[in-house]
Amino acid sequence: MLNSNRIFSGVLGFALLMGLTSCWEPTKQNSDFEKGISHSNFLVKLVDGDALPTEEVIPNWLIPKSRHYHFWSCLRNRATDQIIRGIGFIVTSDDSKIEVVTDNEGCLHWHEKIDFDYLAEEAYLQLERTVSGTGIYQGKHKIQLAINPWVVSRKSGLKEVKWIRDNQGTDIPERIKLIGKIKSSLFLRGGLQRKGSSRDGQMLNSS
């Protein structure tokens, strides 16, 4: 009888130990958090953008000094995969933020003016933006974009804006450099505007 009790206690102890060990395994939430997804109840299904017409030039040189971009990000409910319509989210860059409302397609739209060196070597410059929930939708997603402001002047025929997705690589040609977000931020300046905003080029800052 005593031996039976000892065997039962040993088996029970082993089961408890295994249960505790499984609790220490990395969770999907932790994995998501490392990728820039902070316990969100929404998903980013699409990120894209294109350039807008601009005539801003450097005086006396008549060469472009900036590019204007229209970016968009389309969202869905994480639990139901339904389109999120008419809900406000915050889009944040390094030094600016703006609240934008999703349209009927569940997409956020915003404009950015980005200064660049026209005479520099053509490259794709990586940008990071954060989409954060404000109401019934909580959490945040970090999205990565790459822009090539030299596409038009160099007539390379490349797409000017690309979405950089985790673990999926890019279709950027090997001859064109992709400059990381840290180096890109050293010589890019700009800010965020709502789509259609016209405040004489004034940027909406985080203050």
N, C-alpha and C positions, 0 to 999 in steps of 0.2 A: 504493500500500500504506500509505504514511504517512497519507494522508488518511482511509483506511478506519479505521485505528487511532484517529485523532482523533475520528471520528464515533462509533465504538463507545464510547470513553472518555466522550464527552459524554453519550450515552444512558444509560450505566451510572451516571454521576454524578447525572443528573437523577432516575433511578429511586430511588437511595439517598436523595436529598434528599426526595422525596415520601414515602418510607417513614418517614423520621424525623419528618416533619411530621405524619403520621397518628398517630404515637405520642404527640404532644403534645396531641391532641384530648381534651376532657373525657370521662372514662369514666363508665359508669353508676354505678359504685361512688362516684365523687366526687359525682355528682348526688344519689345516695341519702344520702350522708353529710350534705349540706347540708340535707336534709329531716329529719334526725334518725334516719336508718337507718345504723348503723355496721357495715358488713360483716357483717350478720346472716345466719344460715342458717334463720331462721324468719320467718313473715309474720303480721301482725295482720289478721285477717279481719273482726272485729266488736268494737266498743266500745259499751257501753250501761250503764244504771244506773237505779235508782229510789230513792225516799225510803223510810225506815223510820219506824215510829211513834216519837214521842218526846214526853215531857212536861216537858222542861227549860224552865223559865221564869225570867225575871228577878224576884227577890224583890220583893214589894210592888207590882209592876206587872202580874204575871200575863200577860206576853206572851212568846212564844218567844224564846230567845236562841241556839238552835243547831238544826241539822238533822242527822240521821244518814242516811248514804247507803250503798247497796249497789251497788258498781260491778263490772263484769266485762269481761274482754277475752279473745277467743277466738283461738287461734293455730294455725297449720299449718306443716308442713315446707316450706321454700322450694323444695326440689328435687322433692319427690314430691307436694306439696299434701295430704299425709295429716294427719289430726288428731293433735295432740301430746297424748298421754295420760300422766298420772302423772309429769310432769317439773316440777322446781322452777324458778321464775324469781324475780327480784327486782323488786318494784314500788317506785319511789322518787318521793317528792314533794320539795319544797324543803327540808324539815327532818326527814323521816322515811323509813324504808325497812322493807320486810318481805319475807320469802320466802314465796311461795305456790305450791302444786302444782296443775297443771292437772287438771280433772275428766275424766269419760268423754267429754265433748263437746269437750275440748281448751280449756276456758275457765278463766281465773284469776278468783277471786272475792275481794274484800276490802271492808271497811267503813271509812267515814270519818265522823268527827264534825266538822262545820264550823260555827263560830260566825258569826253575821251580824247586821246591824242591821235589826231588824224594821220600824223606822219609816222606813227609807230608801226611795228610789224603786225600783220594781220593775225588775229588769234581769237579764240572763244574765251570769254571771261565769265567765270562762274559766279553766280549770285545766289544768296540764300535768303529766303523769305519765310516767315512763320505765320501760319493761319491758326487763329485761336478762337474758340467758342466763347460766347458772351452770355447766353441765356440758357435755354433748354439743352443746347449743345455745349459740351464741356471738353476740355483738353486742347491739345494743339498738335499741328503737323508742321514739320520743317520741309520745305520744298526747295529743290535745287534747279536753277535755270542756268543756261549758258547763252550769252549774247555775243554776236560778232558785228560790231558797229562798222566794220570796214567792208562788208559784203558788197554794198552798192558801188563804192569807189574803186574797189579792186576787181569788180565784175567776176567774182569767183563762182557765181551761180549757186552758192550754198544758202541754206535756210538760215535766216538771221537769228532766230530764237529756237533753242532746243531745250527739252525737258530732260534732266538727268535723273534717271530712276535708279533706285538701289539695286545693286547686283545685276543690272541689265546692260551696263555699258552704254556707249553712245555710237552714233554713226558718223562722228566727226573724222574727216580724213586724217591720216597719219601726218601729212605734211603741214597740218594746221595745229598749233599748240592749243591745249586746254589749260588755261591758267587758273589755279585754285582760288577759292573764295578769299583767302587771307591776302594773297598778293593782289588780287583784283581790287580789293577794297582800298588799297594804297593809292590808286590813281583814278578811281571812279568816284564821282560825287553826284548826288541827285536827291530825289524825294518822291513821295507818293501822292497821287491825286486820284480822286474818283473819276470814273469814266465820264467824259463830257464836261468835266470841270474846267472853267475858264476864268482864272484869277490872275491874268497877265503873267502866267508862268510861275506864280508864287507856289512854293511847295508847302505841303502840310506836314509840319514837324511834330515831334513827339511831345513837345511842351504844351 
